[in-house]
Amino acid sequence: MSTSLYEQLLHEAFRTEGEATQYLSPADVAAYKTFEQAGKADIAFRFERVRLAVAMSILKLLADLGDHEESRKVMEVLHRALKAKSVAEIDATITKDAKLFEKLYTNLYVNEDGELLLNLFERTLDADTKPLMEEVIQETLSVARELDFSHHDEDDDDED
């Protein structure tokens, strides 16, 4: 897979320049390329950075789709974890706020698109090989391009 699909996913999720600047450093945007070029000693850490950015992108899409506060909170944890300098630091950051991940699924009403995004999020966390991660990236990008974020505006019209 080319680095461009990963970057396209980031741009689909973080659609405005402000969002991209707030959540994505140049290193985050280049994480897939860095992963592909990583040496054996560094590959696990580089893979985790890709996984975090993909997971954060999925939660950003979910949060925007239904304005889910739980999604935003978990996204912030992932954003902090992206700043880690090792796999151990990533794990420590995630573990510290593990309850937020559990809350993500508690009392969360989502529509079909939301369920699909949650499934992709789970698959991102489970992906442990480059081909599995590539598959999730491709599917998420495809879903992201089909999402309709305008339904919130239409809800007011339905009440007439």
C-alpha positions in Angstrom: 0.0 0.0 0.0 1.2 3.4 -0.7 1.7 6.0 2.0 -0.8 8.1 0.2 -3.8 6.0 1.3 -2.8 6.5 4.9 -2.4 10.3 4.4 -5.7 10.4 2.5 -7.4 8.8 5.5 -5.9 11.4 7.8 -7.1 14.2 5.6 -10.6 12.7 5.4 -10.8 12.5 9.2 -9.2 15.9 9.9 -10.8 17.9 7.2 -9.9 21.4 8.2 -6.5 22.9 8.5 -7.2 23.8 12.1 -8.1 20.2 13.0 -5.1 18.8 11.1 -2.8 21.3 12.9 -4.3 20.6 16.3 -4.1 16.8 16.1 -1.4 15.9 13.5 2.2 16.7 13.6 4.4 16.4 10.5 5.8 13.2 12.1 2.2 11.8 12.4 1.4 12.5 8.8 4.7 10.8 7.8 4.3 7.9 10.2 3.4 5.3 7.6 6.4 6.2 5.5 8.6 6.1 8.6 7.1 2.7 9.5 7.9 1.3 6.0 11.6 2.5 6.3 12.1 1.4 9.9 14.8 -1.0 11.0 14.0 -4.2 12.8 14.7 -2.6 16.3 12.3 0.3 15.6 9.5 -1.4 13.6 7.2 -2.2 16.5 7.2 1.4 17.7 6.7 2.7 14.2 3.8 0.3 13.6 2.1 1.5 16.9 2.3 5.1 15.7 0.5 4.2 12.5 -2.1 2.2 14.5 -2.7 5.2 16.8 -3.1 7.7 14.0 -5.5 5.3 12.2 -7.5 4.7 15.4 -7.6 8.4 16.2 -8.9 9.1 12.6 -11.7 6.6 13.0 -12.7 8.1 16.3 -12.6 11.6 14.8 -15.0 10.4 12.1 -17.3 8.8 14.7 -17.2 11.9 16.9 -18.1 14.1 13.9 -20.8 11.7 12.7 -22.7 11.7 15.9 -21.1 14.3 18.2 -20.0 11.6 20.6 -18.2 13.0 23.6 -16.8 9.5 24.5 -15.2 9.3 21.1 -13.6 12.7 21.6 -12.2 11.7 25.0 -10.6 8.5 23.6 -9.3 10.4 20.6 -7.5 12.7 23.1 -5.9 9.7 24.8 -4.7 8.4 21.4 -3.4 11.9 20.6 -1.4 12.0 23.8 -0.1 8.4 23.1 1.1 9.6 19.7 3.6 11.9 21.4 5.2 8.9 23.2 8.8 8.0 22.5 8.4 4.2 23.0 6.0 1.4 22.9 6.1 1.3 26.7 5.1 5.0 26.9 2.3 4.3 24.5 1.1 1.4 26.6 1.3 3.5 29.8 -0.7 6.3 28.3 -3.4 4.0 27.1 -3.5 2.0 30.3 -3.8 5.1 32.4 -7.1 6.0 30.7 -8.4 2.4 30.0 -11.7 3.2 31.5 -12.4 5.7 28.8 -12.1 2.9 26.2 -14.6 0.9 28.1 -17.0 3.8 28.3 -16.8 4.2 24.5 -19.2 1.3 24.2 -21.4 2.0 27.2 -24.6 3.7 26.5 -23.5 4.7 23.1 -26.2 4.8 20.5 -24.9 4.7 17.0 -26.4 4.3 13.6 -25.2 1.8 11.0 -22.3 4.0 10.0 -21.3 4.5 13.6 -21.4 0.7 14.2 -19.2 0.2 11.1 -16.7 2.8 12.4 -16.6 1.1 15.8 -15.9 -2.2 14.1 -13.1 -0.6 12.1 -11.7 0.9 15.4 -11.7 -2.6 17.0 -10.0 -4.0 13.9 -7.4 -1.3 14.1 -6.6 -2.2 17.7 -6.5 -5.9 16.8 -4.4 -5.5 13.6 -0.9 -6.9 14.3 0.5 -7.1 10.8 1.1 -4.7 8.0 -1.4 -6.4 5.7 -4.2 -6.3 8.3 -3.5 -2.6 9.0 -3.5 -1.9 5.2 -6.9 -3.5 4.9 -8.3 -1.4 7.8 -6.9 1.8 6.3 -8.4 1.0 2.9 -11.8 0.1 4.3 -11.8 3.1 6.6 -10.9 5.5 3.8 -13.7 4.0 1.6 -16.2 4.4 4.5 -15.0 7.9 5.3 -15.6 9.0 1.7 -19.2 7.8 1.9 -20.2 9.3 5.3 -22.9 11.9 5.4 -22.2 14.5 8.1 -25.1 16.8 7.0 -27.8 14.7 8.8 -27.6 17.0 11.9 -28.9 19.9 9.8 -31.7 17.8 8.4 -32.9 16.7 11.9 -34.4 20.2 12.5 -36.3 20.0 9.2 -37.8 16.6 10.1 -39.7 18.2 13.0 -41.9 20.3 10.7 
